[in-house]
Amino acid sequence: MEMKTESEITEIIKNDPWMMNILQVTAELGLPDCWVCAGFVRNKVWNHLHGRGREPMNDIDVVYYDTSDTDEETEKKIELQLLKSVPHAPWSVKNQARMHEVNGDEPYASTADAISKFPETATSVAVRMNDSQALQLLAPWGIKDLVNLEVRPTPHFKEMPPGYTVYEKRIQEKGWNKKWPMVKVFSRGGVLYD
């Protein structure tokens, strides 16, 4: 199987009723600059390219950007709201207007800015349902690495000092190339991991 375009990604999501329900429920919250991101999209693409169906998710990352309320408790309330709509779903809600503090970065300007600072380019991708029920994809670093099954650090993480090991720890913990055998994982120096 091959995939090259954003529309091919949105098409496989459209054909998954569970994913569409997640996007619908999230859109109904009306949160500003709100997206469902990371593994929600990445795993769908990689499963598709490996000829697999959707598998259970560790979490459903909902991200939004609201400078008027950066209280972490608000995120927990939103998670409870989402659980009422889709029980047993592993919701994780984060307001990106506060996450720079958690990550030790300068304040983010938007959800897109925050996503661009995720550790891997293939994870720096999000989707949402707009007001007309159409799907929009957000990929600050493009989709090339995602559809080519390549894990590389985002420029933000590539520039981190040598002792900063968040990217390397994620590579070890996630084991992406074991779960998806066609995935190639590259170090911050561009070397292919075994």
N, C-alpha and C positions, 0 to 999 in steps of 0.2 A: 504494500500500500504506500501511496505517496500523498503528500499534502504540501501545497506551496503558498496558498493565499489565506488572508483573513476570512474571506467569505466561506472557504472550506471549513475553517474552524467553527464559525458561527453556525454553519449548516449541521455539523455533527451534534452541536449543542441543541439546536432546534429540534433535532430528531430524538432527543432524550427527554421524555415527559417529566422525569424526576428533576432533572436540571432546570427545565423550564419552570416547574413549580417553585423551585428555590429562588429563581430569578424574579418570578412574579411576586412572591411573598416579600422579598427584599425590596422590590420597587414600591410596593404598597406602603412601606414605612415612610416614604417621602424624605429620607435623609439627604442632606446636601452632598453632592459630589460622591455618590455612593456606588460601590462596585463590589462584585464577588471576585476574589482573586486567587493567585498562587496555584496551589494544587488542584483547585476546582477546575481550572482550565488546563493546566499542564498535564495532570493525570489523565484527563479525557483524551487529549491529543495523543499522549504516549500509549495509552491503552488501544486507541484506534489504530495507530501505526504498528502495534504489535498484534493486531487482529483479535483483541480482547474486548469484552463488554465492559460496562462500568463496574467498578469494584467499590467496596465500602471506603468511605473517606475518614481520615483521622480527624479532620476538622473542615469546616466550611468558613473560610475567611471572608468576613464582610468588613469592608473598610469604607470610611466616609471622612469628610473634612468639615468640621464645625468649630470655629474659634470661639463661638459664643458660649459653649458648654464643654469644657475639657475634663469634666469630672469622670473618673473611671467608673463610678457607680452608674452613671447614665448608660454606659456600654453594657453593664450587667443587666440593667432593666430592659434594654433592647434585646439582649439575648433571650431573656425570659419571654418577651413578646413573640419572638421568632419561634421559640419552643412551643408556644401555644398553637401556632399555625402549622408547624412541622415538628411534632414530638419526636424525640429520640435522635434528632439530627445534631451532629456535633458542632454547634454554632460557636463562632469566635468573632466578636465584634470589637473593632478598634477604631477610635477616632484619630486619624492621622495628624490632626492639629496638636496632639499631645505626644505622639510617639517619638518625635525627635528627642525628647528628654530621656525616654527609655533607651534609645539607641545611641545616645551621645553625639547627635548630629546638630547642625544648625536647624532652626525651625523650617519645616516644609511649607511650601507655598500652596500646595494642592495635594489631592490624592495621587495624581499622576507623578508629581515630584517625589512623594514618599515611595511609590512603587518603583520608581527609577533607582531607588537606593536599597532595594531588596538585594540580598547577596548574589543571586544567580539571574542571568538574563532570561533563561527559560522559565523562571518563576515570576519574573517581572511582567506579568500579564494579568489582565482582568476583563470581566465582561459584565454588562448590565442590560436591562431591558429599559428602553426609553418610553416616553409617554405614548408613542404610537405602537408600542408592543414590539418594536424592532430591536434586534440585538446590536449592541455596540461593543467593539473590542478595543481595549487600551493596552498597547504594548510599547512602552517608551523606548525600548531597544530593538524593536521589530520582532518578527516571529521566526527569523532564520534559524537561530539556535534551537528554538522550540521544535520546529518541524523537521530539523535535521538531527534531532535527538542528541543534542550537545549541551552539556552543562559547562558554562563558563562564568567567571565572576563579572558582575556589572562593573563599569568603570569606577564607580564609587568604592567598591571592594577591592578592585585591582590596585588602587592607589593607597590602600591601607599599609601601614608599616609592617615589616616582616614578622614581628611578634604578635600581630593581631590575627587571631586564628579562628574567627567566627566562620569564615567560608570553609576552611579545612575541617572544622568540627562537624559542620553540616554535611559535608561530603561523606565523612565517616559514619555519622549517625543515620543518614537517610538511605544509604546503600542503593541509590537509584539504579546503578548499572547491574546490580544483582536482581532487582525486581523486574527491570526492563533490560534484558540482555543487549539490545541494540544501542542503548544509551552510552555515549562516550563522555567521560568526565575529565575536564582539564583543570590543572592547577592554576594558581594566579599567575604563574610564570609561563603558562601556555603549554605545559607538558601534559601529555595524556596519562592519566592514572591507569593502572592495571585493573 
